[in-house]
Amino acid sequence: MSKPCNLGLMKSRLARIGGLIGVYAIIGCILLPILWIVLTSLKTPRDVYTLQLWFSPTWDNFRTVFAAPWHLGDKLANSLWVALGTVLVAIPLAVVAAYAFSRFRFPGRQALFVGIVASQFIPAAIVVLPYFLMFKQLGLLDTRSALVIVNLSIVLPYSIWMIKGFIDAVPVDIEESAMIDGASLGRIIATIVVPTALPGIITSAVFSFTLTWNEFIFALITSKQNAVTLPIALVALRTERGDLWELMAAAGMIIALPMFLLSMTVQKQFIKSLTQGSVR
């Protein structure tokens, strides 16, 4: 009897060890590129093309990308303006639209909702030309306002879908009681719906900010000088000397740092959103 027990115990231990190895391997695959970018951003141009892990770190790359001719500070301001502007416009619109789809019954409601959600699966390459021609006619090319408009069409479908799931979970009886007490529809949304759906709203805001912050193709086509964002600034780091990997890594760290800080700040709300709302 002892041999089968020992054999079972050994298999259990081997399975546990194999699982741990798999987990650490996945973590390594995720963290290794990030670590490599961090190290590269602190290397001199000569050290970039070596595999040595021990070197004299330097902050010159970060100073260089903010100086002429790269002026990364201007691109950073553009990215912040576009991302924050998109979030500030998209989230209130998404809340109102999600509430309408959740509470009101009108002809074509289901078809319209499916169409809105399905629009986020349209490839950007298909609609970039119509946007370019429209902005050219309106004189909005190379402006941050144009990028906000474009990004609204990208982030609104997801935000509406996400927030609607949370609003669906709000009991209608609470709203009816508030209406009987004389509360207006706007007050009901502000004091009852929004606080209850806050995890979904925060998640949608983070998603909208992240997607806008990293958006590339529309910014590449519609922005040439005045409204260039951080992802487009990386392309400019390809020169006649070749790819300036140390400067690209430094710029990449600047792009990734706000996303890291934002994700750490709203981590609890994001995890909560995964177990509520649209999962129901």
N, C-alpha and C positions, 0 to 999 in steps of 0.2 A: 504493500500500500504506500510505502514511503517513496518508492521510485516514481509512480505516476504523479504524486503530489509534488515531488522535487522537479519533475519534468514540466508540470503545469506552472510552477512558480518561476522556473527558468524562462519559459515562453512569455509569461507576463512581464518579466523584467526586460527581456529582449524587445518586446513590443513597446514598452515604455521608453527604452533607450532609443529605439528606432523613431518613435514619435518625437522625442526631444531633438534628435539629430535633424529630422525634417523641419521642425519649427525653427531651429537655429539656422538652418540652411536658407529658409525663406527670409528670415530676418536679415541674414547676411546679404542676400541678393538685393534687398531693399536699401539697406544702409550703406553698402559698399560704394555705389555710385555717388551717394551724397557725400560720404567721407572723401572720395576722390576729388570731387568738385571743391570741397573746403580746402584740401591740401593744395590743389592746383591754384586756387585764388591767392595763396600765400607764397607762391614760388616766383622766382625770377624767370625771365624767358629762357635762360639756359637750363634751369632745373626742370622746366616743364617736360622736356623730352627725355628725362631720365626716370627710372623706376625707383629711385632711392626714397625711402620714407623719412630719413633723417636729413634735414636741410635747415638752412637759416631762414626763418619766415620773414616776410616783408609785407608791409601795408601799402607799398607803392602802387600796386595794381588798383586799389580802391581809390587812391588819390588821383590816379591817371584817368580813370573813366569819368570822374566828375570834372576834370579839367578839359581845356580845348585839345583836340577838336571834337571830343566825344560828347561833352556836356550832358552827362547822364542825369544830372539834376533836373533839367528841363523835361526830359522824358519821364522821370519819376513823377513830376508834378502833373504831367498830362495823364499818366496812368491813374493817379489818385483822383483827379478831377473826373475822368470818364467813369471809373469804377464806382466812386461814391455817388456821382450823379445818376448813374444807371440804377443803383440800389434805391436811392431816395425816391425815384420816380416809379420803379417797377413794383416795389413791395406794396405801397398803398393801392395801386391799380390792381395788383394780384389779389389783395384782400377783398376789395369790393367785388371783383369779378368772381372770385371763389364763393363769396357769400351769395351772389346772385344765382350761380349754378347750383348751390347747395339748397337754397331755400325757396326759390321761385320756380314756378312751372310755366313754361312758355313754349310755343310751337318751335320745333327744331332745336330744342335745348340740348338733347343728347348728341345730335349730329354736330352741332356747333362745338360742343365740348371735345368730342373726339377729334374734330378738325384742328382745334387749337393745340391739343396735345400731340397730334400727329405731325404738326408743322415743325416740331423741333427735330424731326428725323430727316428733314430736307437738307441735302448737302449744301454747305456754304458756297461752293463753287458755282452752284446753279443760280443763286440769287444775288451774287456779288455784282454782276454786270448791271442788272436793273437798278440796284442801289447806287452804283457809280453814276449812271446816266441821270437818275433822279437828283442826286446831290449836285451834279454839274449844272443842271437846269436851274436849281434853286440857289446856286452859289454857295453851297455848303461843303464843297470839297476841301479837304485838309483843315477841317474844324473839329473841335472836340464835341460839339453838339451833334454832328453827323454820326460820330462813333457811339454816342449815347443812344441815338435813335436806332442804330443797327443792333446794338446789344440788347435793347429792349425787346426786339423781335426774337432774340435768342433765349433770353432768360424768363420772359413772361410765361410761356407755356408750362415750363416745369414748375414755376412758382405757383401758378394757379392750381395745377394738379396737386401739388404737395399741400398747400394751405386748405384746399377744399376737403381733403381727407380729415383734417383736424376739425374743420367747421362741421362736417357731418357728424362728428362725435359729440358735439355740444347739444344737450337736450333742448328740444324746441319749447318745452314747457317753461323753461326759465325765461326765454325771450317773451313768450306770451304773458307771463306774469308781469314782466317789466313793462310791456305795452299797456296792460290793464292799469298799472300804476302811473301811466302817462308818459313813459319814456319814449323818446323819438327813436327812429330807426338808426340814426347816426350815433346816438348815445348808447344804444344796445350793442352796436358793433364795437364801439370804443371801450365800453366798460365790461362787457360780457364775452363777446366773441374773441376779440383780440387777446385778452389775458389767457383765455383757455387755449387758444391756438398758438400761443407764443412760441413753443418749441418748434413747430412747423414754420412759423414766420422767420424765426432766427436762422433755421436751417436753410430756408429759401434765400434769405439775405446773404448768408455765407456763400452758398452756391452761386448766386448772382455775382457777388463780388469776385469770387475766384475765377469764374468763367470769363468775366469781363477783363479782369487783370491779365489773364493769359491769352486773350483773343489775338489772333495773328493775321488771318487772311484778309479780313475787312480793313483792319488798320493798315495793312501793307498796300492795299489797292487805293484806299480813299485818303491816305495821309502821306504827304511827301516831305514836309518841313515843319509846319507849325504845330501839328497835332500828332507827331510821332510818339509812340508809346514804347515802353521798355522792351517788349518782345521784338519790335522792329529794330530797336537799337542794337540788338545782338547781331543782326545781319550786317550792320555797318562795321562790325569788328572783323570782317573779312577784307583784307587789304592786299596790296601787291606783295607784301611779305608773307602772305598766307593767312591762315586762321590764327588770330591772336588768342590762343587758348587761355593764357593767364588772365587776360582782360575779360574774356567771355565768362570764365569761372567767377571772377569778381562780380560782374554784372548779374550772373545767374544767382549768386548768393543774395544780392540786393533784391532781386525779383522774388526769391523764395522766402526771404525772412519775414515779410508781412504776412504771407500765407501761413507760415509756421506759428507766428504769434497769434494770429486770428484763430487758428484751429485749436490752440491750447486754451484760448480764452473761452471759447464756446463749446468746449468738448462735452461738458455735461448735457447741455441742451441738445447737441447733435445726437448723442447716444440715446437721449430720451425720445427724440423724434423717430428713431429707428424702431422703437417698441410701441409707438402710439400712432394715431392719425391714420395715414394711408394704409397701414398694415391691417387695420380692422377689416 
